[in-house]
Amino acid sequence: MDLSALTAISPADGRYRNQLQQLAEYFSEFALIRYRVRIEIEYFIALSSKKFFSLKPAQVKSLRDLYLSFTPERAQEIKNVERITNHDVKAVEYFIKKELDALKLSALKEWVHFGLTSQDINNTAIPLLWKESLENEYFPGISNLAMEIRKLATQWLNIPMLARTHGQPASPTRLGKEMMVFAERLDQQLRLMHEIPYSCKFGGATGNFNAHVVAFPNINWINFANTFCEDSLGLQRQQFTTQIEHYDYLAAHFDAMKRINTILIDYCRDIWTYISMDYFKQKIKKGEVGSSAMPHKVNPIDFENAEGNLGFANAIFSHLSEKLPVSRLQRDLTDSTVLRNLGVPFAHTILSFKSIEKGQTKLVLNESAIHEDLDNNWAVVAEAIQTILRRENYPQPYEALKDLTRGNAQITKENIHEFIGSLKISSKVKKELKAITPFNYTGVVQKF
């Protein structure tokens, strides 16, 4: 079968292609080839800046156009060469050399890939595509989602709500504050993630610039490589490497994304539970079906889909962060095939963001259900009453409230007020106690 959205093996390239196709700019085979061409070209230009040879401005522009105007057809040319070389990076080198012929720069062809090993290209191309995918897709996506959660928190700031600890009725809270819990957690983890550098390996066959030094021993190749990686690519060069990059910072990114995904799983489960408790209704879209058998159903599928995708992404992120930093001696090839899957957990993470955002737009606050739940749980003001009684030095207030409320599912406003009336305290304190309700016993109102 020909490859299409219907025949693709991966759902990221099939069922969800229309939501994720922009990620092909970073994680497809075409993208990896284009980034490799970009690294080779920029390295070639950097060598010219060190006066090994000279390039005119027009020639520099033409060279950069090779990757700026790169097309799938050009990528296929390289794949055709790869069928002969059986080496993907060498095929890129031959492609560029052929292009130098077309630019009348044939005399400079042996400066292409000068002194390098394939991992100098891969371990700069992949960190660069990873950096740009985060900057252009991931950070805008998660930041927008966190902002939308914060908006809901602000909108629902003053909605009192029964809290549940261990699944049991607990001291009331406010819906907005509970939403803000997740916005704060996301913000904190994003700040940590932004501190992680983007590193690369660029140092010859086994990281020592052997070929560079033997050819030009008087050149400070370390300074050259540091400047090239930082100024041309925006990457931090690892100073001591084997043939490959350590992947430690890349693994740190994966772990940071896992933590953020775990926070979102927690969020999805809470929203799912609130929907099941009827705290939220969901907007109905004409023509949609919630169940093939039960016509009445409006399922929280967006939050369920998000939870599933987040869990799948985390499983892959875990393998990536555990596997990539481990390589036998100076290098084995296990990182190569694994790295080609960077886009898989990334795609399922982005897909989950979209699902959550879609689900949030369907939420309709059902204040009557929230109000009813509070009104049915007057026992939760027992904490407030016993705390004021402690303040008044009343004997064993906790025990008195425990006897009244523990295990008693029938506590009502009348029960509470009858209990307060029986206490040997001043009328002023009794009035203070009777003013406490599940609706106003919500603690400090903290501004966001």
C-alpha positions as CSV (number, residue, x, y, z in Angstrom):
1,M,0.0,0.0,0.0
2,D,1.1,3.6,-0.6
3,L,1.8,5.6,2.5
4,S,-1.1,7.9,3.5
5,A,-2.8,9.0,6.6
6,L,-4.9,5.8,6.3
7,T,-2.0,3.4,5.8
8,A,0.6,4.9,8.1
9,I,1.8,2.6,10.9
10,S,2.2,5.4,13.4
11,P,-0.9,7.3,14.5
12,A,1.2,10.4,14.7
13,D,1.6,10.1,10.9
14,G,-1.8,8.7,10.3
15,R,-4.9,9.4,12.5
16,Y,-3.4,12.5,14.0
17,R,-1.4,13.8,11.0
18,N,-3.5,16.9,10.5
19,Q,-2.8,18.0,14.1
20,L,0.9,17.1,14.0
21,Q,2.2,17.6,10.5
22,Q,4.1,20.8,11.4
23,L,6.5,18.6,13.5
24,A,7.8,17.0,10.2
25,E,9.9,20.2,10.0
26,Y,12.0,18.8,12.8
27,F,11.6,15.1,13.2
28,S,11.1,13.6,9.7
29,E,13.9,12.0,7.7
30,F,13.7,15.0,5.4
31,A,14.2,17.3,8.4
32,L,17.2,15.4,9.7
33,I,18.9,15.5,6.2
34,R,18.2,19.2,5.9
35,Y,19.7,19.9,9.3
36,R,22.8,17.8,8.4
37,V,23.2,19.8,5.2
38,R,22.9,23.0,7.3
39,I,25.6,21.9,9.7
40,E,28.0,20.9,6.8
41,I,27.4,24.2,5.0
42,E,27.9,26.3,8.1
43,Y,31.1,24.4,9.0
44,F,32.3,25.0,5.5
45,I,31.6,28.7,5.8
46,A,33.3,28.8,9.2
47,L,36.4,27.3,7.7
48,S,36.5,30.0,5.1
49,S,36.3,32.7,7.9
50,K,39.5,31.2,9.3
51,K,41.2,32.0,5.9
52,F,41.7,28.4,4.9
53,F,40.1,29.5,1.7
54,S,37.9,32.5,0.6
55,L,34.3,32.9,-0.3
56,K,32.5,35.8,-1.8
57,P,29.3,37.1,-0.1
58,A,27.3,35.8,-3.1
59,Q,28.8,32.4,-2.8
60,V,28.0,32.3,0.9
61,K,24.4,33.2,0.1
62,S,24.2,30.4,-2.5
63,L,25.6,27.9,-0.1
64,R,23.1,28.8,2.6
65,D,20.3,28.6,0.0
66,L,21.1,24.9,-0.2
67,Y,19.5,24.3,3.2
68,L,17.2,27.3,3.4
69,S,15.5,26.3,0.1
70,F,15.9,22.6,0.7
71,T,13.1,20.4,-0.7
72,P,12.0,16.8,-0.4
73,E,13.3,16.3,-4.0
74,R,16.8,17.3,-2.9
75,A,16.5,15.0,0.2
76,Q,15.6,12.2,-2.2
77,E,18.7,12.8,-4.2
78,I,20.7,12.3,-1.0
79,K,18.7,9.1,-0.2
80,N,19.6,7.8,-3.7
81,V,23.3,8.3,-3.0
82,E,22.8,6.7,0.4
83,R,21.6,3.5,-1.3
84,I,25.1,3.3,-2.8
85,T,27.2,4.5,0.2
86,N,25.1,2.8,2.8
87,H,26.1,5.8,5.0
88,D,23.7,8.7,5.5
89,V,26.2,11.4,6.4
90,K,28.6,10.5,3.7
91,A,25.7,10.8,1.2
92,V,25.2,14.4,2.5
93,E,28.9,15.1,1.9
94,Y,28.7,13.9,-1.7
95,F,25.6,15.9,-2.3
96,I,27.3,19.1,-1.2
97,K,30.4,18.4,-3.2
98,K,28.2,18.0,-6.3
99,E,26.6,21.3,-5.5
100,L,30.0,22.9,-5.2
101,D,30.7,21.8,-8.8
102,A,27.5,23.7,-9.8
103,L,28.7,26.8,-8.0
104,K,32.1,26.6,-9.7
105,L,33.7,25.9,-6.4
106,S,35.1,22.5,-7.3
107,A,38.6,23.3,-6.0
108,L,37.2,23.6,-2.5
109,K,35.4,20.2,-2.4
110,E,37.8,18.5,0.0
111,W,37.0,21.2,2.7
112,V,33.6,19.7,3.0
113,H,33.4,17.5,6.1
114,F,37.1,18.4,6.7
115,G,38.5,16.4,9.7
116,L,35.0,15.4,10.9
117,T,33.3,12.1,11.7
118,S,29.6,11.6,11.1
119,Q,28.8,12.2,14.7
120,D,30.1,15.7,14.5
121,I,27.3,16.3,12.1
122,N,24.6,14.2,13.8
123,N,25.4,15.4,17.3
124,T,25.1,19.0,16.2
125,A,22.1,18.5,13.8
126,I,20.0,16.7,16.3
127,P,20.6,19.1,19.2
128,L,19.8,22.0,16.8
129,L,16.6,20.5,15.6
130,W,15.7,19.6,19.2
131,K,16.4,23.2,20.3
132,E,14.3,24.7,17.5
133,S,11.4,22.2,18.0
134,L,11.2,23.2,21.6
135,E,11.4,26.9,20.9
136,N,8.9,26.9,18.1
137,E,6.5,24.2,19.1
138,Y,6.8,22.9,22.6
139,F,7.4,26.0,24.7
140,P,4.6,28.0,22.9
141,G,2.3,25.0,23.3
142,I,2.8,24.3,27.0
143,S,3.0,28.1,27.9
144,N,-0.4,28.7,26.2
145,L,-1.9,25.7,28.0
146,A,-0.6,27.0,31.3
147,M,-2.0,30.4,30.5
148,E,-5.4,28.9,29.7
149,I,-5.5,27.1,33.0
150,R,-4.6,30.3,34.8
151,K,-7.5,32.1,33.0
152,L,-9.9,29.4,34.3
153,A,-8.4,29.8,37.8
154,T,-9.0,33.6,37.6
155,Q,-12.6,33.0,36.3
156,W,-13.4,30.6,39.1
157,L,-11.5,32.3,41.8
158,N,-14.4,32.8,44.2
159,I,-16.3,29.6,43.6
160,P,-16.3,27.7,46.9
161,M,-16.0,24.0,46.5
162,L,-15.9,20.9,48.8
163,A,-12.3,19.5,49.0
164,R,-11.7,15.8,49.1
165,T,-8.7,14.3,50.8
166,H,-8.5,10.5,50.5
167,G,-11.7,10.8,48.5
168,Q,-13.5,12.0,51.6
169,P,-15.1,15.4,52.3
170,A,-12.5,17.8,53.7
171,S,-12.1,21.5,54.5
172,P,-13.7,23.5,51.7
173,T,-11.5,25.2,49.1
174,R,-12.1,27.3,46.0
175,L,-12.2,26.0,42.5
176,G,-10.0,28.8,41.1
177,K,-7.3,28.0,43.7
178,E,-7.4,24.3,42.8
179,M,-6.9,25.2,39.1
180,M,-4.0,27.5,40.1
181,V,-2.2,24.6,41.7
182,F,-1.6,23.2,38.3
183,A,-0.7,26.5,36.7
184,E,1.9,27.1,39.3
185,R,3.3,23.6,39.0
186,L,3.7,24.0,35.2
187,D,5.3,27.4,35.6
188,Q,7.8,26.1,38.1
189,Q,8.8,23.2,35.9
190,L,9.1,25.3,32.8
191,R,11.5,27.7,34.6
192,L,13.7,24.7,35.5
193,M,13.5,23.4,32.0
194,H,14.6,26.7,30.5
195,E,17.8,26.4,32.5
196,I,18.9,23.2,30.7
197,P,21.5,24.0,28.0
198,Y,21.5,22.7,24.5
199,S,24.8,20.9,24.1
200,C,26.6,19.2,21.2
201,K,29.6,17.2,20.3
202,F,32.0,18.6,17.7
203,G,35.6,17.3,18.0
204,G,36.6,14.7,15.4
205,A,36.6,10.9,15.4
206,T,37.0,10.4,19.1
207,G,36.7,13.9,20.4
208,N,40.3,15.0,20.3
209,F,40.5,16.8,16.9
210,N,43.1,14.3,15.8
211,A,42.7,14.9,12.1
212,H,42.5,18.7,12.5
213,V,45.6,18.9,14.6
214,V,47.7,16.6,12.3
215,A,46.8,18.8,9.3
216,F,47.1,22.2,11.0
217,P,48.9,21.9,14.4
218,N,49.1,25.6,14.9
219,I,45.4,26.2,14.9
220,N,43.5,26.4,18.2
221,W,40.8,24.0,17.2
222,I,39.1,24.0,20.5
223,N,38.5,27.8,20.3
224,F,37.4,27.4,16.7
225,A,34.9,24.6,17.5
226,N,33.5,26.4,20.6
227,T,33.0,29.6,18.5
228,F,31.4,27.7,15.6
229,C,29.0,25.8,17.9
230,E,28.0,28.8,19.9
231,D,27.9,31.6,17.3
232,S,26.8,29.7,14.2
233,L,24.4,27.1,15.9
234,G,23.5,28.5,19.3
235,L,24.7,25.3,21.0
236,Q,27.1,24.7,23.9
237,R,30.0,22.4,22.9
238,Q,30.9,19.6,25.3
239,Q,34.7,19.9,25.9
240,F,35.5,16.3,26.7
241,T,33.7,13.7,24.6
242,T,34.0,10.3,23.0
243,Q,32.8,9.9,19.4
244,I,29.4,11.0,20.5
245,E,27.7,13.6,22.7
246,H,27.0,12.7,26.3
247,Y,23.2,13.2,25.8
248,D,23.0,14.2,29.5
249,Y,21.4,17.5,28.9
250,L,19.1,16.0,26.3
251,A,18.1,13.4,28.9
252,A,17.5,16.2,31.3
253,H,15.1,17.7,28.8
254,F,13.3,14.4,28.5
255,D,13.0,14.1,32.3
256,A,11.7,17.7,32.5
257,M,9.1,17.0,29.9
258,K,8.1,13.8,31.7
259,R,7.5,15.8,34.9
260,I,5.4,18.3,33.1
261,N,3.4,15.5,31.4
262,T,2.9,13.9,34.8
263,I,1.5,17.1,36.2
264,L,-0.9,17.2,33.2
265,I,-1.9,13.6,33.8
266,D,-2.8,14.6,37.4
267,Y,-4.8,17.6,36.0
268,C,-6.7,15.4,33.5
269,R,-7.7,13.0,36.2
270,D,-8.9,15.7,38.5
271,I,-11.0,17.4,35.7
272,W,-12.3,13.9,34.7
273,T,-13.4,13.4,38.3
274,Y,-15.0,16.8,38.6
275,I,-17.0,16.0,35.4
276,S,-18.0,12.6,36.9
277,M,-19.2,14.5,40.0
278,D,-21.3,16.8,37.8
279,Y,-19.2,19.8,38.8
280,F,-18.8,20.4,35.1
281,K,-21.1,19.9,32.3
282,Q,-19.7,19.6,28.7
283,K,-20.9,21.6,25.7
284,I,-22.5,19.4,23.1
285,K,-21.5,19.6,19.5
286,K,-24.3,18.8,17.0
287,G,-23.8,15.5,15.3
288,E,-21.3,14.0,17.8
289,V,-22.0,10.7,19.5
290,G,-20.9,9.8,23.0
291,S,-21.6,6.1,22.9
292,S,-22.6,3.7,20.1
293,A,-25.2,2.2,22.5
294,M,-26.2,4.9,25.0
295,P,-27.5,8.0,23.4
296,H,-27.4,10.1,26.6
297,K,-23.6,10.0,27.1
298,V,-21.3,13.0,26.8
299,N,-17.9,11.5,27.6
300,P,-14.8,13.4,28.8
301,I,-12.9,12.0,25.9
302,D,-10.5,14.9,25.4
303,F,-9.0,14.5,28.9
304,E,-9.0,10.7,28.5
305,N,-7.1,11.0,25.2
306,A,-4.7,13.5,26.7
307,E,-4.0,11.2,29.6
308,G,-3.3,8.2,27.3
309,N,-1.0,10.2,25.1
310,L,0.9,11.7,28.0
311,G,1.4,8.3,29.5
312,F,2.7,6.9,26.2
313,A,5.0,9.8,25.7
314,N,6.4,9.4,29.2
315,A,7.2,5.7,28.5
316,I,9.3,6.7,25.5
317,F,10.9,9.6,27.2
318,S,11.9,7.3,30.0
319,H,13.7,4.9,27.6
320,L,15.4,7.8,25.8
321,S,16.7,9.4,29.0
322,E,17.9,6.0,30.3
323,K,19.4,4.7,27.1
324,L,21.1,7.6,25.3
325,P,23.6,8.6,28.0
326,V,25.0,5.0,28.0
327,S,27.4,3.9,25.2
328,R,30.1,1.2,25.2
329,L,33.6,2.7,25.5
330,Q,34.0,5.5,22.9
331,R,30.9,4.7,20.9
332,D,28.4,2.0,19.9
333,L,25.5,2.5,17.4
334,T,22.6,2.0,19.8
335,D,22.0,5.7,20.0
336,S,21.5,6.1,16.2
337,T,18.2,4.2,15.8
338,V,16.9,5.5,19.2
339,L,17.5,9.1,18.3
340,R,15.3,8.8,15.2
341,N,12.4,8.4,17.6
342,L,12.7,11.8,19.3
343,G,9.6,13.0,17.5
344,V,7.4,10.2,18.8
345,P,7.0,11.2,22.4
346,F,7.3,14.9,21.3
347,A,4.3,14.4,19.0
348,H,2.2,12.6,21.5
349,T,2.9,15.4,24.0
350,I,1.9,18.1,21.6
351,L,-1.2,16.1,20.8
352,S,-2.1,15.9,24.5
353,F,-1.8,19.7,24.8
354,K,-4.3,20.1,22.0
355,S,-6.7,17.6,23.5
356,I,-6.6,19.3,26.9
357,E,-7.2,22.7,25.3
358,K,-10.1,21.3,23.3
359,G,-11.6,19.7,26.5
360,Q,-11.3,22.9,28.4
361,T,-13.4,24.8,25.9
362,K,-16.2,22.4,26.5
363,L,-16.3,22.8,30.2
364,V,-19.5,24.4,31.6
365,L,-19.4,25.1,35.4
366,N,-22.3,23.5,37.2
367,E,-22.5,25.7,40.3
368,S,-25.7,24.1,41.6
369,A,-23.9,20.7,41.9
370,I,-21.0,22.3,43.7
371,H,-23.4,24.1,46.0
372,E,-25.4,21.0,46.7
373,D,-22.2,19.1,47.6
374,L,-21.2,21.7,50.1
375,D,-24.7,21.9,51.6
376,N,-24.7,18.2,52.1
377,N,-21.4,18.2,54.0
378,W,-21.8,20.5,57.0
379,A,-19.5,18.2,59.0
380,V,-16.5,19.9,57.3
381,V,-16.9,23.0,59.5
382,A,-16.0,20.9,62.5
383,E,-12.4,21.8,62.0
384,A,-13.3,25.5,62.2
385,I,-15.4,25.1,65.3
386,Q,-12.8,23.1,67.2
387,T,-10.1,25.6,66.3
388,I,-12.0,28.6,67.7
389,L,-12.8,26.5,70.8
390,R,-9.1,25.9,71.2
391,R,-8.6,29.6,71.0
392,E,-11.1,30.0,73.8
393,N,-9.4,27.3,75.8
394,Y,-12.5,25.1,75.8
395,P,-11.7,21.7,77.2
396,Q,-11.1,18.9,74.6
397,P,-12.8,20.6,71.6
398,Y,-11.4,18.1,69.1
399,E,-12.8,15.2,70.9
400,A,-16.2,16.9,71.3
401,L,-16.4,17.5,67.5
402,K,-15.1,14.0,66.8
403,D,-17.9,12.4,68.8
404,L,-20.5,14.6,66.9
405,T,-19.3,14.1,63.4
406,R,-17.0,11.1,62.8
407,G,-18.8,8.4,60.8
408,N,-22.1,10.4,60.9
409,A,-23.3,11.0,57.4
410,Q,-26.4,12.9,58.5
411,I,-24.7,16.1,59.9
412,T,-26.7,19.1,58.8
413,K,-26.7,22.8,59.5
414,E,-29.3,22.2,62.3
415,N,-27.1,19.6,63.9
416,I,-24.1,21.9,64.0
417,H,-26.1,24.9,65.3
418,E,-27.7,22.7,68.0
419,F,-24.3,21.5,69.1
420,I,-23.0,25.1,69.2
421,G,-26.0,26.1,71.3
422,S,-25.2,23.4,73.9
423,L,-21.7,24.7,74.4
424,K,-20.8,26.6,77.6
425,I,-19.3,29.6,75.8
426,S,-20.3,33.3,75.4
427,S,-23.1,34.3,73.1
428,K,-20.6,36.3,71.1
429,V,-18.5,33.2,70.4
430,K,-21.7,31.2,69.6
431,K,-22.6,33.9,67.1
432,E,-19.1,33.7,65.6
433,L,-19.4,29.9,65.3
434,K,-22.8,29.9,63.7
435,A,-21.6,32.3,61.0
436,I,-19.3,29.7,59.7
437,T,-20.7,27.7,56.7
438,P,-19.2,25.3,54.2
439,F,-19.5,28.2,51.7
440,N,-17.4,30.7,53.6
441,Y,-14.9,28.4,55.3
442,T,-12.4,28.6,52.5
443,G,-9.4,30.2,54.0
444,V,-7.3,33.0,52.6
445,V,-8.1,34.4,49.1
446,Q,-4.7,34.6,47.4
447,K,-4.3,36.7,44.4
448,F,-2.8,35.1,41.3
